[in-house]
């Protein structure tokens, strides 16, 4: 299971929901394959050395989440859904100590294994600083369980950004200065 996108997506769902509920962090127990008692339980984000330490989908997901936030001194900001908003959409907003804003999101319907053929999910996010550039990054945009930078989007004068995300993907929309990163 550790090599599947479905497991990494469900981990993202757990992490984002935990943040919404006020938890400061979640933990991924094993980053590498480990031996307990009488056998190997490989639920890791990095595969075994005998396979060349392959980076699994959950590794790339954790990379996206940790790259776009500062873990100390920031805060979660409540995201208020508009009347009629799709309840399957899960959004979390984070403000860093330097006032950078990152919004993470996913559609819980993407947890289904057959979500690859679904149409993209539209998002309209308001309450943002007007006329501000945000960097948009997807995890699993193409079904490979990796990260892909989509580019920069500007909020309109009303502080709204609209975009679409593949159903089984997770997105980060951020003002954080990330520099160049290998995705």
N, C-alpha and C positions, 0 to 999 in steps of 0.2 A: 504494500500500500504506500510506503514512503516515497516511491518513485512516481506517484500519480499526481496529476494536477488537482484532482478532486480532493485529495487530502490537504494539499496546501491551501486550496480555496476555503475549505472548512476551517482550517487554522486561522485564516484571515478573518473569517466571520466571527470566530470566537474572540480573537484579539480586538477587533473593532467594537464588538458588543461589550466586552469587558471595559474598554475605555469609556463607552457611553454610560456604563453603570458606575463609573467613578473609580475603577481600579487603576492604579498607577502603572501596572505592568503585568504581563503574562510571561511565562517561561516556556521555552522549548527545551525539554529535558535533555535530549541527546542531539548534539550537533554532528557527532560522528557515530559510527556503529560501535556498540558496546556489548560486553559480555557480562551477564548477570547469572549467578548461580551456575546452571549447567548448560547454558547455551547463549547464542547471540540473538538479541532482540533488536533488529535493525529498523528503527523508526526514525532514522537520522536525516539531517538535511544535507549531509555530505556522505557519499557512498564509501564503501570500504577501500582501503589502500590496495588490495589485490585487484581492484577494478580501476585503479588510477585516481582515487578520490573524486569521483564525479560529483558535480554540484547538482543537487536535485531541485525540483520546483519550490519546495519550502525554503531552501536557501535563498533563492532569488527573491521570494516574497519578503523574507526577513531583511534582505539587503535594501529593498525598496522602503520598507517601514523605518529602518534605522537611518538610512541616508537622508531622509527628508525631515527628520526631527532632531532636536537636541534633547537628550534624556533628562537633563537636570535643569530645573528652574522654569520650565514651561508650564502651560496649563491647557486643559481641554475646555473648549468653548461649546456651549449648547448649540445644537443645530435645530432650528425650528422648521418643521415641514409646513408647507402651505396647505390650506384646505384642499382635499382631493388628491394630495400627493400619494404616489404609489407606496404602500407600507412595506413592500419587499425591498425597497432601497434603503441601505444602511449607510449613513454618512457620519463622520466624526471630524471635528475641526480641532486643530492644535495650534496654539500660539507659542512661539519660542521666546526665550528670554530677550532676544534681539528684535522681537515683534514680527518675525516672519510668520506667515500663515500657511498651514498645510491642511488640506482637506483630503481625507481618505474616503473611498466609497466602493460599494459593491451592491449587486442585486442578489438577494438571497436565492432567487430562482436559479442562479448560476451554479448552485451546488449539485444540480443533477448531472449525471454522467453524460447525458446526451445533449447538453447545452451548446455543443459546438456548432450546431446548425441553426440556432436561434438568431433572429435579427438583433442588431445592436440596440442597446438601451439608451434612450435620450435622457440627458440631465440638464436641468436649468438651475443654476445655483446663484442665489442673490445674497444681498447683504455684504458683498465684498467691497473692498476699497475701489472706487470708480477709476477707470482709465489706468489700471495697473496690470503689468504683465505677470502671468502665472505660467509656470512650467508644468506640462502635463506628461505624466509617465504612467504607462500601463504595465501591470504584471499579467502575463498570459494572454496578451492581445491576439496572438496568432496560434494559440494552442500548444506552444512549446514550453510553457512554464518558466519563461525568462522575462526579463524586463526590457521594455522598449520605450525610448523617449519619443513622444509624439511631436513635441515642439512647444512653442509659446503661444498662449492665448491671452488676449487682452479683455479685461472686464469692460463693459460698456459704461457710458456716463451714469447709468443707474446702478452700477455695481453688480451686473449680472454677466455670467458666462454660460454659454450653452455648448454642449458637445455630446457625443455618443460613445458608448463603451461596449465592447463585446460582452455578452451576457456572463460568460464565465471568467471575466477578467476583474482585476482590482485596479483602482486608479489612485494616484496621488496628484493633486493639483496644488502647487506650492510656489511661494515667493522666495523660498530659501535659495541662497547662492550655492549651487552644487558643484560648479566647475565642470570639468570634463570627466566623465566616468565610463568605464567599459560596461556595457550592459550585456 
